């Protein structure tokens, strides 16, 4: 018996780590609720999800003024 694992990525994988600091290229919100979440203070309470980390891009970078 054998099994296979298949990975799906929403963005292309470049081989390097993603930087939470934007290079000026792409500054968008991935979710329509981002402005409301940012107004409630989620940028400070949940920065990894909202802004990102070296391993995760971040869902609401534009609303959190991270780029």
For each residue, the residues with C-beta under 8 A, 3 or more apart:
1:
2:
3:
4:
5:
6:
7:
8:
9: 12 13
10:
11: 57
12: 9
13: 9
14:
15:
16:
17: 54 55
18: 52 54 55 56 57
19: 22 23 54
20: 51 52 53 54 58 66
21: 67
22: 19 25 26 27 61 66 67
23: 19
24: 27 67
25: 22
26: 22 67
27: 22 24 61 62 67
28: 61 62
29: 32 34 35 59 60 61 62 63
30: 34 59 60
31: 34 37 59 60
32: 29
33: 36 37
34: 29 30 31 37 38 50 59 60 62 63 64
35: 29 38 39 63
36: 33 39 40
37: 31 33 34 40 42 43 50 60 63
38: 34 35 41 42 43 50 60 63 64
39: 35 36
40: 36 37
41: 38 44 45
42: 37 38 45 46 49 50 60
43: 37 38 46 47 50 51 60 63 64 66
44: 41 47
45: 41 42
46: 42 43 49 50
47: 43 44 50 51 53
48: 51 52 53 56 58
49: 42 46 56 58 59 60
50: 34 37 38 42 43 46 47 58 59 60 61 63 64 66
51: 20 43 47 48 58 60 61 64 66
52: 18 20 48 56 57 58 61 66
53: 20 47 48 56 58
54: 17 18 19 20
55: 17 18
56: 18 48 49 52 53
57: 11 18 52 61
58: 20 48 49 50 51 52 53 61 64 66
59: 29 30 31 34 49 50
60: 29 30 31 34 37 38 42 43 49 50 51 63 64
61: 22 27 28 29 50 51 52 57 58 64 66 67
62: 27 28 29 34 65 66 67
63: 29 34 35 37 38 43 50 60
64: 34 38 43 50 51 58 60 61
65: 62
66: 20 22 43 50 51 52 58 61 62
67: 21 22 24 26 27 61 62
